[in-house]
Amino acid sequence: MSLPATPARRDPVEEVSQRGNGSPTAALTAAVVGFFVITLDALVVNVALPTIRDDLGGGVTGLQWVMDGYTLMFAALLLSSGSLSDRVGARQAYAAGFALFIAASAVCGLAPSLAALVVARLVQGLGAALMLPASMALIREAYPDQAKRARAISIWAMGGAVASAAGPVAGGFLTELSWRAIFFINLPVGVLALFLFSRIARSPRQDAPLDWTGQITAVVAMGGLTYGVIEAGADGFATARVLVALALAAVALAVFLMAQARGQHPMVPLDLFRSRTVVIPLIGGFAFTVGFYGLVFLLSLYFQEERGLTSLGTGLTFLPMTIVTAFMNLVAARAAQRFGVRVPLAGGLFLMAVGLLVLCAVPASTATWLMSLLMVPVGAGGALAVPSLTTVLLDSVPAERAGTASGVLNTFRQMGGALAVAVYGVLIARTGVLHGMRVSLLISTALLLAVALAGAVLLKPAARKQL
């Protein structure tokens, strides 16, 4: 998320406001709509995976790439997309990213093969990476007043939270029509966006350096790791291409770290990681996404493969969690105001862990409706923790680094989702759906418990700040 601040130059927010920035409502609506579809498309596909396989072929590995093609590109390019947004202007970057996202959605809906669908999902992720930081910059330009901007950002965040919770349910309904409908639904959104863009003034451009070495090595490192893990599920870790991919990822990571340590304009300043109030939210964001994305991926396959539910029936099992999650997003702010951010952060992650552990422990004969209710603590805990994760992080960095810190947090979150699908897909492929699901849920539980404990113990009471 790009929050540009260049002290040596004229403030672009002031520059935009002086010449007229079009309609603030249009800018906010465009930002919310974009964030909604970005988040929705990360999760809406889960319920449709068995139907896609029946239509286009491919095993678990192919389905993993349908999911991870999007989140991988999204995560890898988020690190530099904020700087790119500053260079070309927020509105211009957002419009270009939205156009790319909608075009890729159309190709996804028309995909004649699994390979074509995966390639289109990669392009979707590229568009999403361009859109996310630009959407935040649009809000900053449209609302120069800090109080109004804070309210606008809360509305923007609510759009993503609702999309995250509603993704599996929407996927179930749309897949009953056709799995292609989950992509075609983005097309009318594109028409709305075109209308909104016509009411938003062009954004100013800024001199923002791009770290090409860091960006290229980040893509290679994340891509190599994800490819190696996914393909290991089909061929084993000892095969040549898996070993080469993992070795390439390791080398790219080493080069990336050197570039960040020695470069003049690093995407990820390594001194950020010296503060535990930065590290804990980053790992917490990663753990949350592993737990939540992993759960949706696993149960979407389990309910259809093992219990024979339809895509609609599977989507409806997520409905109680969706409703409670939407409500908890309202409760989270009040909890942070009353108890400080440490309590909802640690408590929310702990509640997620408990919910996952219970789901792991219930017998295979457990009624579907009961499993649906047992998912509620997972969604509620995540909705309670995520706003506090963001607050702790942004309170821990200078204002001029807010955009960088937000970008790193979102990268950690998206990479958590990509690795959850990759690793858990391997476990399912190797051990079967039920056993693989239980082992995967245990991994998520352990990770969430560890971060919850770290947040409770290591975050000082001084870090408790009101939202």
FENCOR-V396448 format. One line per field, one symbol per residue. phi: phi as a letter, one per 40 degrees, with the letter a starting at -180 (. if undefined). burial: I if it has 16 or more other C-alpha atoms within 10 Angstrom, else O. A space follows every 50 residues. Layout:
# FENCOR-V396448
phi=???
burial=???
This chain:
# FENCOR-V396448
phi=.cbcabdcbccccccccccgbgcccccccccccccccdcdccbccdccdc cccccbggccdcccccccdccccdcccccbcccccccchccccccccccc cccccccdccdcaccccccccccdcccccccdcccccdccccbccccccc cccccdccdcccccccdccccccccccacccccccccccccccdccccbb ccccbbcbcbccccccccccccccccccccccccbgcccccccccccccc cccccdcccccbccbccbdccdccbccccccccccccdcdcccccccccc ccccccbgcccccccccccdcccccccccccdccccccbgcccccccccc cdcccccccccccccdcccccccccddcccccccccdcdccdccccbcdc bccccccccccdccccccccccccccccccbgcccccccccccccccccc ccccccccccdcccbcc
burial=IIIIIOOOOOOIIOOIOOOOIIIIIIIIIIIIIIIIIIIIIIIIIIIIII IIOOOOOOOIIIIIIIIIIIIIIIIIIIIIIIIIIIIIIIIIIIIOIIII IIIIIIIIIIIOOIOOIIIIIIIIIIIIIIIIIIIIIIIIIIIOOOOOIO OIIOIIIIIIIIIIIIIIIIIIIIIOOIIIIIIIIIOOIIOOIOOIIOOI IIIIOIOIOIIOIIIOIIIIIIIIIIIIIIIIIIOIIOOOOIIOIIIIII OIIOIIIOIIOOOOIIIIIOOIOOOIIIOIIIIIIIIIIIIIIIIIIIII IIIIOOOOIIIIIIIIIIIIIIIIIIOIIOOIIOIIOOOIIIIIIIIIII IIIIIIIIIIOOOOOOOIOOIIOIIIIIIIIIIIIIIIIIIIIIIIIOOO IIIIIIIIIIIIIIIIIIIIIIIIIIIIIOOOIIOIIIIIIIIIIIIIII IIOIIIOOIOOOIIIII
